[in-house]
Amino acid sequence: MFALFFEGIQEDFLLALIPPVLCALFRLAFIMVYAPRESLYGGLRRLFECFRYGFWWGMDVNAYVFLALVVLVSIPAAFIPSYLALDSVVRLLILDVYCVFLYLAFMGKMIFYYHFHDTFNSTIKLGGHADKKNLADIFFNQHHGGWIILGIIPYLALCSLLAWQLIALPEIAYWKMTDTWLQYVVNFLVFGAVITFFYWLRYGGTLNHRKKPEWDDVPELVKKDVFLGKAAMDDLVALKLALHSPVNEVLTHSDEEAGEILAPVILKRLSADDNPLAHFRREAKGARITPPKHIFLLMGESHAQAPLDPAYEELHLMDASKAYRAEEHTVSLENFLSAGMNSRPSLVSLSLGIFDAMLELNERKLFWEKTVPIAMARQLNRLGYRTEFWYGGALNHGSMEHFMPAAGFNVCHAGPDFVSDDAPRTWLGIYDHIFLEAAAKKMIADDDGKPVFHFVYTTSNHGPYNMPFEKYGFDIETLMPDMAKALRWDKKERKRLGSCWYADQALMNFLKTMREAYPDSLFVVTGDHTAGIIPYGKGPLADRQMPIREQVLTTFAMSHPQLTQDVLAGNTLGGHMNILPTIIELVAPKGFEYYSIVPPLTEHQEHVVTPYCWMTADRIGSYASRLSQQLEPSLENLPVVQDEVQFEDERDAWCELTGWMVRHPELLDDAGRGKRV
């Protein structure tokens, strides 16, 4: 009986070699596709260490294949003859299931990295409430999801063939002892060795769990290269860490704990019935411009700063915005942080005046019925403005049909509701130029002469980038001839560039239309977040890595006939949360009481902090990666500093502020319902 077990664990061991080999091959494929040139050619030792450490780190998950085979096959098969006859088939099924998970995790990481320039991180948790049709559209149309799914068939065939070949190898015969007691001792030692071997694999080639491989212990030689440091992490390990990363920790804190964390931004000791928002009361210093009848806040999907940088001037991706920024009465900032790393947290934070902090407030029914008293629309209502929200897609995306009216918007408009049924659209919404042209006509037609604030949010600059951009004027051969040659066979990259150009043109054409109709209007232009628009690694950008600045900076520009650059008080940086107080300081009478957790841009900003990033006049850093770089637009690959984090206490405080409001719904105001038209 134990001889059968011994034969079985030999097969288990051989089959358990397949997953780490597959992970190494997937790692190689990931590096070959995405690695910048300096990572590929930075030295064989660095690559070797990346694969070596990645192998042992991956055993944190891969070792369970060996355990599963031993527990589910070898042990019961040694006692049950009928099961023994099927043991090889069962082993193969277990291995194949795991291999499918490895394949899907790898393909998922390839797609995730394409969009976020990172391996799996906690952002993946926000996909639970994402529009499933849009995700399917991106998967099948942008990333050839059908071929990915069909690829499972030949992939499994190869895995199975390899497994059968390994199972067919001759096995070592078990030791037979002359004395029964000695046989039991040997059996016990072998069984103990199997258990020990599993833990040795699980802990990465050591029996000391404190020496188990993890991110902090990635060899310095590898970790110095940001890309290879990420590549050393197996896909399932990255997914495991992302899913286990705490994003709602603030909801578990007691009021006493929360009060201590809030101390960097609120000096007073808080009690349970305190409203911390009351500590952010401000008084307007007096209108800087003649209060306009119309204020427009334009939030462009993936409207990023990088294409506006001088370093990429020859790409001509956002010439329309460049022309707008060059106008006499337009002011702008080149260093502007989004309040969120993707769309919904940015929109929610900007609308509420507190950071969403990955709590998905728009999906909480509490915020469909109540809202914070400092919400943007509510404060502008007090200034006499009717507030209207315009979105190019359906308002059921992200539960906006519930959330935005509750946040105080008097009227919410969805593109599909007022654009003709046959208008071309993506899963996210109506094509930008059609949506914005129709919105402009409706705004003018519905104008009753009273002050109004229009918050306009577009959708088209978004994957899978399958719109006919050439039909709408994008000509890559004319705009960027050098880059066109490098992208001759990369249609996907060309479409992404076309999307950026098209969306910017549409947004600026809308601005021109509304300015002609209402010349005294105040316009604020920003983006929800950035996107990987620049074609890194292609043609003239072959050696270019994506710096932190380009990963996170969205745009900011503002115009009014009376504005000059000095209104920004010498600022070179800002963030989404500065927008509302800036609007109020521009148009509100002296002494008007309002609330904002950060100062307006009419006052000097020393730094900007969000739940994700921090920025000073000369540096920018990410809290997730704990990396920082110089804050400057450059075609050179700027040095990266490991483990440099600034303002972490302030960052924790902003997250805690949101947690406090969620844990204390009694401090929220009942939402005055707006109407949908």
MIBATOR-898682 format. One record per residue (C-alpha): x, y negated, z negated. Coordinates in steps of 0.5 Angstrom, whole numbers, padded with zeros to 4 digits, always signed. Each point is the difference from the previous one (the first is absolute). Example, Ala and Ser with C-alpha at 12.3 -4.5 7.8 and 13.67 -1.06 7.14 Angstrom:
BEGIN
+0025+0009-0016 +0002-0007+0002 
END
This chain:
BEGIN
+0000+0000+0000 +0005-0005-0002 +0004+0002+0006 -0006-0002+0004 +0000-0007-0003 +0008-0001+0001 -0001+0001+0007 -0006-0005+0000 +0004-0005-0003 +0006+0001+0005 -0006-0002+0006 -0002-0006-0005 +0007-0003+0000 +0001+0001+0007 -0007-0003+0002 +0001-0006-0005 +0006-0002+0004 -0004-0002+0006 -0004-0006-0003 +0007-0004-0002 +0002+0002+0007 -0006-0003+0003 +0001-0006-0005 +0007-0001+0002 -0002+0000+0008 -0006-0005-0002 +0005-0005-0003 +0005+0001+0006 -0006-0002+0004 -0002-0006-0004 +0007-0002+0000 +0001+0000+0008 -0007-0003+0001 +0000-0006-0005 +0008-0001-0003 +0003-0006+0002 +0007+0001+0004 +0004-0002-0006 -0003+0006-0004 +0001+0005+0005 +0007-0002+0001 +0002-0002-0007 +0004+0006-0001 -0001+0008+0000 +0001+0000-0008 -0006-0005-0001 -0004+0004+0005 +0002+0007-0004 -0002-0003-0007 -0006-0002+0003 -0002+0007+0002 +0003+0003-0006 -0003-0004-0005 -0007+0000+0004 +0000+0008+0000 +0001+0001-0008 -0005-0006-0001 -0005+0003+0005 +0001+0007-0005 -0005-0004-0005 -0006+0002+0005 +0003+0005+0004 +0002+0005-0006 -0007+0001-0001 +0000+0004+0007 +0004+0005-0003 -0004+0000-0007 -0006+0001+0004 +0003+0006+0004 +0002+0004-0006 -0006-0001-0004 -0005+0001+0005 +0003+0005+0004 +0006+0004-0003 -0003+0001-0007 -0007+0002+0002 +0003+0004+0006 +0005+0004-0005 -0006+0003-0003 -0006+0000+0005 +0002+0005+0006 -0006-0003+0004 +0003-0007-0001 +0007+0003+0002 -0002+0002+0007 -0002-0008+0001 +0005-0003-0004 +0004-0003+0006 -0006-0003+0003 -0002-0003-0006 +0007-0003-0001 -0001-0003+0008 -0006-0003-0002 +0002-0003-0006 +0006-0003+0004 -0004-0002+0006 -0004-0004-0005 +0005-0004-0003 +0004-0001+0007 -0007-0003+0002 +0001-0005-0006 +0007-0002+0002 -0002-0001+0007 -0006-0004-0002 +0004-0004-0005 +0006-0001+0005 -0005-0003+0005 -0003-0004-0005 +0006-0003-0002 +0002-0002+0007 -0006-0003+0001 +0000-0004-0007 +0007-0002+0002 -0002-0003+0006 -0005-0004-0003 +0003-0002-0007 +0008+0001+0002 +0000+0004-0007 -0001+0007-0002 -0006+0002-0003 -0002-0005-0006 -0006-0002-0004 -0003-0004+0005 -0002+0007+0003 -0005+0000-0006 -0004-0006+0003 -0002+0005+0006 -0005+0003-0004 -0005-0006+0002 +0003-0002+0007 -0005+0001+0006 +0001+0007+0002 -0002-0001+0007 +0006-0005+0001 +0004+0005-0004 -0002+0005+0005 +0001-0005+0006 +0007-0002-0002 +0002+0008-0001 -0003+0002+0007 +0001-0006+0004 +0006-0003-0002 +0004+0006-0003 -0003+0006+0005 -0003+0003-0006 -0003+0006+0004 +0007+0002+0002 +0002+0000-0007 -0005+0004-0002 +0001+0005+0006 +0007+0000-0002 -0001+0004-0006 -0001+0006+0005 +0007+0001+0003 +0003-0003-0007 -0004+0006-0004 +0002+0005+0006 +0008-0002-0001 -0001+0000-0008 -0003+0007+0000 +0005+0003+0005 +0005-0002-0004 -0003+0003-0006 -0001+0006+0003 +0007+0001+0002 +0002-0002-0007 -0004+0005-0003 +0002+0006+0005 +0007-0001-0003 +0003+0006-0004 -0001-0001-0008 +0005+0002-0005 -0002+0006-0004 -0002-0001-0007 +0005+0003-0006 -0002+0007-0003 +0002+0001-0007 +0001+0007-0003 -0003-0002-0007 -0007-0003+0000 +0002-0005-0005 +0005-0003+0004 -0004+0000+0006 -0005-0004-0004 +0006-0005-0002 +0001-0001+0007 -0007-0001+0002 -0001-0005-0005 +0007-0004+0002 -0002+0000+0007 -0007-0003-0002 +0003-0005-0004 +0005-0002+0006 -0006-0001+0004 -0003-0005-0005 +0006-0003-0001 +0002+0000+0008 -0007-0004+0001 +0002-0005-0005 +0007-0001+0002 -0004-0001+0007 -0005-0005-0003 +0005-0004-0003 +0004-0001+0006 +0006+0005-0001 +0001-0001-0008 -0004+0003-0006 +0000-0007-0004 -0006-0004+0002 +0003-0006-0002 +0005+0000+0006 -0006+0002+0005 +0000-0004+0006 -0004-0007+0001 +0001-0006+0003 +0004-0004-0005 +0006+0006+0001 +0000+0000+0007 +0008-0001+0002 +0002-0007+0000 +0003+0001+0007 -0007+0002+0003 -0004-0005-0004 +0004-0006+0002 -0003+0002+0007 -0007-0002-0001 -0003+0004+0005 +0004+0007-0001 -0002-0001-0008 -0007+0000+0002 +0002+0006+0005 +0003+0004-0005 -0007+0001-0003 -0004+0006+0003 -0007-0002+0002 -0004+0004-0005 +0004-0003-0006 -0001-0007+0003 -0008+0002+0000 +0001+0003-0007 +0003-0007-0003 -0005-0004+0004 -0006+0003-0002 +0003+0001-0007 +0002-0008-0001 -0005-0004-0004 -0004-0005+0003 -0005-0001-0005 +0004+0000-0007 -0002-0007-0002 -0007+0003-0001 +0003+0005-0006 +0003-0006-0004 -0004-0003-0006 -0001-0007-0001 +0006-0001-0005 +0005+0004+0005 -0003-0005+0006 +0001-0006-0004 +0007+0002-0001 +0001+0001+0008 -0004-0007+0001 +0005-0004-0004 +0004-0002+0006 -0006-0004+0003 -0004-0001-0006 +0003-0003-0006 -0006+0001-0005 -0001+0007-0003 -0007+0002+0003 -0005+0004-0004 -0006+0005+0003 -0005-0006+0002 +0005-0005+0003 +0000-0001+0007 +0007-0001+0003 -0002-0003+0006 -0002-0006-0005 +0008-0001-0001 +0001-0002+0008 -0005-0006+0000 +0003-0006+0004 -0002-0007+0002 +0000-0003+0007 +0005-0006+0001 -0005-0003+0005 -0001+0002+0008 +0006-0001+0004 -0004+0000+0006 -0007-0003+0002 -0004+0006-0002 -0002+0004+0007 -0007+0002+0001 +0003+0007+0003 +0005+0004-0003 +0003+0006+0003 +0004+0006-0003 +0002+0004+0006 +0003+0007-0002 +0003+0004+0005 +0001+0007+0000 +0007+0002-0001 +0002-0007+0002 +0007+0000-0002 +0006-0005-0001 +0006+0004+0004 -0003-0001+0007 +0001-0008-0002 +0007+0001-0002 +0005-0003+0004 +0004+0006+0000 -0006+0003+0005 -0001-0006+0004 +0001+0004+0006 -0006+0004-0001 -0005-0005+0001 -0005+0004-0004 -0003-0006-0004 +0001-0006+0004 -0007-0002-0001 +0001-0001-0007 +0007-0003+0001 -0003-0006+0004 -0005-0001-0006 +0005+0000-0005 +0004-0005+0004 -0006-0005+0000 +0001-0007-0004 -0005+0002-0005 +0001+0007-0001 +0004+0002-0006 +0003+0007-0001 +0004+0005-0004 +0005+0005+0002 +0000+0004-0006 -0007+0002-0002 -0002+0006-0004 -0007+0004+0001 -0004+0002-0006 +0000+0007+0002 +0004+0005+0004 -0006+0002+0004 -0007-0003+0002 -0005+0001-0005 +0005-0002-0006 +0002-0007+0004 -0007-0001+0001 -0003+0001-0007 +0006-0003-0003 -0001-0007+0004 -0008+0000-0001 +0000+0001-0007 +0006-0004-0003 +0003+0006-0003 +0005+0006+0002 -0004+0006+0002 +0006+0004-0002 -0002+0006+0003 -0006+0001-0004 -0004+0000+0006 -0005-0005-0003 -0004-0001+0007 -0002+0008-0001 -0002-0001-0008 -0008-0001+0000 +0002-0005-0006 +0002-0005+0005 -0006+0001+0005 -0004-0003-0006 +0005-0004-0004 +0006-0004+0002 +0005-0005-0003 -0002-0007-0002 +0007-0002+0004 -0002+0003+0007 +0001-0004+0006 -0007-0001+0002 -0003-0002-0006 +0005-0005-0002 -0001-0003+0007 -0007+0000-0001 +0001-0004-0006 +0003-0005+0005 -0006+0000+0004 +0002+0004+0006 -0004+0006+0003 +0004+0006+0000 +0000+0005+0006 +0004+0006+0001 +0001+0002+0007 +0003+0007+0002 +0001+0003+0007 -0002+0007-0002 -0006+0003-0004 -0001-0002-0007 +0000+0007-0003 +0007+0000+0001 +0003+0000-0007 -0007-0001-0003 +0001-0007+0002 -0008-0001+0001 +0000+0001-0008 +0006-0003-0002 +0001-0007+0004 -0007-0002-0002 +0001+0002-0007 +0006-0004+0001 -0004-0006+0001 +0000-0001+0008 -0007-0003+0001 +0000+0003+0007 +0004+0006+0003 +0000+0002+0007 +0002+0006+0004 +0002+0000+0007 -0004+0005+0002 -0006-0003-0002 +0000-0006+0004 +0005+0002+0006 -0004+0004+0006 -0001+0007-0001 +0005+0002+0006 +0006-0005-0002 +0006+0004+0000 +0003+0002-0007 +0004+0005-0004 -0002+0004-0006 +0002-0006-0004 -0004-0005+0003 -0001-0005+0006 +0006-0002+0005 +0002-0006-0003 -0001-0005+0005 -0007+0002+0001 -0001+0000-0007 +0003-0007-0001 -0004-0003+0006 -0006+0003-0002 +0001-0003-0008 +0002-0007+0003 -0007+0000+0004 -0004+0002-0006 +0004-0005-0005 -0001-0006+0004 -0008+0003+0002 -0001+0001-0008 +0003-0007-0002 -0004-0004-0004 +0004-0005-0002 +0002+0002-0007 +0007+0002-0002 +0002+0007+0001 +0006+0004-0001 +0001+0006+0005 +0004+0006-0002 +0001+0004+0007 +0004+0006+0000 +0002+0004+0006 +0001+0007+0002 +0003+0002+0007 +0008+0000-0002 -0001+0006-0003 +0002+0008+0002 -0001+0003+0004 +0001-0006+0005 -0004+0003+0005 -0003-0006+0003 +0001-0002+0007 +0005-0006-0002 +0003-0001+0007 -0008-0001+0003 +0000-0006-0005 +0007-0003+0002 +0006+0004-0003 +0005+0001+0005 +0006+0003-0004 +0005-0001+0007 -0001-0007+0000 +0000-0002-0008 +0006+0004-0002 +0003+0003+0006 +0006+0003-0004 -0004+0004-0005 -0005+0002+0006 +0006+0004+0003 +0001+0003-0007 -0007+0002-0001 -0001+0003+0007 -0002+0007-0002 -0003-0002-0007 -0007-0002+0001 -0002+0000-0007 +0005-0005-0002 -0002-0005+0006 -0007+0001-0002 +0002-0002-0007 +0003-0006+0002 -0006-0002+0005 -0004+0000-0006 +0004-0005-0004 +0000-0005+0006 -0007+0001+0002 -0003-0001-0008 +0004-0006-0001 -0002-0003+0007 -0007+0002-0002 +0000-0003-0007 +0004-0007+0002 -0006-0001+0006 -0005+0001-0005 +0004-0006-0004 +0000-0004+0006 -0007+0001+0001 -0003-0002-0007 +0005-0006+0000 -0003-0003+0006 -0007+0001-0003 +0002-0003-0007 +0007-0004+0001 +0000-0001-0008 +0000+0007-0002 +0005+0003-0005 +0003+0006+0003 +0004+0006-0004 +0003+0005+0004 +0003+0007-0003 +0000+0007+0001 -0003+0006-0005 +0007+0003+0000 +0006+0001+0005 +0001+0006+0005 +0006+0004+0003 -0001-0004+0006 +0008-0002+0002 +0002+0006+0005 +0006+0002-0005 +0005+0005+0003 -0002-0002+0007 +0004-0004+0006 +0003-0006-0003 -0002+0002-0007 +0003+0007+0000 +0004-0001-0007 -0005-0004-0003 -0003+0003-0007 -0006-0003-0003 +0001-0005-0005 -0004-0001-0006 -0002-0007+0002 -0003+0003+0006 -0003+0006-0003 -0005-0005-0005 +0000-0007+0003 -0006-0002+0003 -0002-0007+0003 -0002-0007-0003 -0002-0006+0004 -0004-0006-0002 -0003-0006+0004 -0004-0006+0000 +0001-0007+0003 +0002-0003-0006 +0005+0005-0002 +0008+0000+0000 +0005+0005-0003 +0001-0004-0006 -0006+0002-0003 +0003+0007-0001 +0005-0004-0005 +0006+0003+0003 -0002+0007-0001 +0003+0006+0004 -0004+0006-0002 -0007+0001-0002 -0005+0006-0001 -0008+0001+0001 -0002-0002-0007 +0003-0007+0002 -0005-0001+0005 -0007-0002-0004 +0004-0004-0005 +0003-0004+0006 -0007-0001+0004 -0003-0003-0007 +0006-0004-0001 -0001-0003+0007 -0007-0001+0000 -0003-0001-0007 -0001-0006-0004 +0005-0002-0006 -0002+0004-0006 -0004+0005+0004 +0001+0006-0005 +0002+0007+0003 +0004+0006-0001 +0006+0004+0003 +0005+0004-0003 +0005-0003+0004 +0002-0007+0002 -0002-0003+0007 +0005-0001+0005 +0000-0008-0001 +0004+0002-0006 +0007+0003+0000 +0000+0007+0000 +0007+0004-0003 -0002+0007+0002 -0006+0004+0002 -0002+0006-0003 -0005+0006+0002 -0002+0007-0003 +0005+0002+0006 +0005-0005+0001 +0004-0006-0003 +0003-0006+0004 +0005-0005-0002 +0003-0006+0005 +0005+0005+0002 -0002+0007-0002 -0005+0005+0001 -0002+0007-0003 -0004+0005+0000 -0003+0003-0007 -0001+0007+0003 +0007+0001+0003 +0003-0004-0005 +0004-0003+0006 +0002-0007+0001 +0003-0004+0006 +0002-0007+0002 -0006-0004+0002 +0002-0003+0007 -0002+0002+0007 +0006+0003+0003 +0001+0005+0006 +0006+0003-0004 -0002+0006-0005 +0000-0004-0007 +0003+0004-0006 -0004+0004-0004 +0000-0001-0008 -0002+0006-0004 -0004+0000-0006 -0001-0008+0000 -0006-0002-0003 -0002-0007-0002 -0007-0002-0004 -0002+0007-0001 -0003-0003-0007 -0004-0005+0004 -0002+0005+0005 -0003+0005-0005 -0004-0006-0003 -0003-0001+0006 -0002+0007+0001 -0003+0000-0007 -0004-0006+0001 -0004+0004+0005 +0000+0006-0005 -0003-0005-0005 -0006-0002+0004 -0001+0007+0002 +0000+0002-0007 -0005-0005-0002 -0006-0001+0005 -0003-0005-0005 +0005-0005+0002 -0002+0000+0007 -0006-0004+0003 -0006+0003+0003 +0001-0001+0008 -0005-0005+0003 -0002+0004+0006 +0002-0002+0007 -0004+0002+0006 +0002+0004+0006 -0001-0003+0007 
END
